[in-house]
Structure formats: C-alpha cells, structure tokens
C-alpha cells in the first residue's frame, strides 16, 4: 500500500463540490461583513491606498527582520 496518497487522489467529486461551495459561502460572508463596515464607516481604503499601505507595512516588517 502506498502511504503517500494525497487528498486529490482520494477526494470524490461530491466532496470537492461541497468544499468549493463552503469556500464560496465563506467568501460571501466576508464580503457582506466588509460591506456592512463600509456602510457604517465609509470606504476604508481605495484599491490604490490599500496597495500603498501594504507596501509601507511590508517595508516596516522587513526593517524589523534586520
């Protein structure tokens, strides 16, 4: 018997569909929470601002690692 069987080799199509559906539901829940936050507080970041924030934060983390 091969002990190196991967999940891809053992998963059935119905299980794969269930996993995909649950991931989709989690994504919807996350988007709904985000919409509610923005409705209450306004748009938190534009895509450009978020990209700049992430770049700045990554630079900060890189500086801490040195």
Secondary structure per residue as TSV (DSSP state, phi and psi in degrees):
chain	resnum	aa	ss	phi	psi
A	1	X	-	360.0	140.6
A	2	X	-	-89.0	117.3
A	3	X	S	-83.5	-1.2
A	4	X	-	-102.9	37.2
A	5	X	-	-75.9	134.4
A	6	X	-	-96.7	164.6
A	7	X	H	-60.5	-36.0
A	8	X	H	-62.3	-28.6
A	9	X	H	-81.4	-19.7
A	10	X	H	-110.6	-12.9
A	11	X	-	-75.8	140.7
A	12	X	-	-95.8	159.6
A	13	X	H	-57.9	-36.7
A	14	X	H	-69.8	-34.8
A	15	X	H	-69.5	-41.4
A	16	X	H	-60.8	-41.1
A	17	X	H	-64.9	-40.2
A	18	X	H	-64.0	-42.8
A	19	X	H	-62.2	-45.9
A	20	X	H	-61.6	-41.9
A	21	X	H	-63.4	-43.5
A	22	X	H	-64.0	-39.4
A	23	X	H	-63.5	-40.4
A	24	X	H	-63.1	-43.2
A	25	X	H	-61.8	-43.0
A	26	X	H	-61.7	-39.4
A	27	X	H	-62.8	-41.4
A	28	X	H	-63.6	-43.8
A	29	X	H	-61.4	-40.3
A	30	X	H	-64.6	-44.1
A	31	X	H	-64.2	-39.4
A	32	X	H	-64.1	-40.9
A	33	X	H	-63.4	-40.7
A	34	X	H	-65.4	-42.5
A	35	X	H	-60.5	-41.8
A	36	X	H	-64.3	-40.4
A	37	X	H	-63.0	-45.2
A	38	X	H	-68.0	-32.2
A	39	X	H	-65.1	-36.1
A	40	X	H	-80.9	-39.9
A	41	X	H	-111.7	-4.9
A	42	X	-	85.8	172.5
A	43	X	-	-64.4	125.7
A	44	X	-	-78.9	-44.8
A	45	X	-	-143.6	142.5
A	46	X	-	-79.2	163.6
A	47	X	H	-56.0	-38.2
A	48	X	H	-65.1	-45.8
A	49	X	H	-62.4	-39.2
A	50	X	H	-64.1	-42.0
A	51	X	H	-61.8	-42.2
A	52	X	H	-65.0	-42.3
A	53	X	H	-60.3	-46.9
A	54	X	H	-62.5	-41.7
A	55	X	H	-63.1	-45.3
A	56	X	H	-62.6	-42.8
A	57	X	H	-66.6	-39.6
A	58	X	H	-63.9	-39.7
A	59	X	H	-60.8	-42.5
A	60	X	H	-60.2	-47.5
A	61	X	H	-63.8	-38.6
A	62	X	H	-62.1	-37.6
A	63	X	H	-66.9	-33.9
A	64	X	H	-70.2	-30.6
A	65	X	H	-76.5	-13.9
A	66	X	-	-81.9	360.0
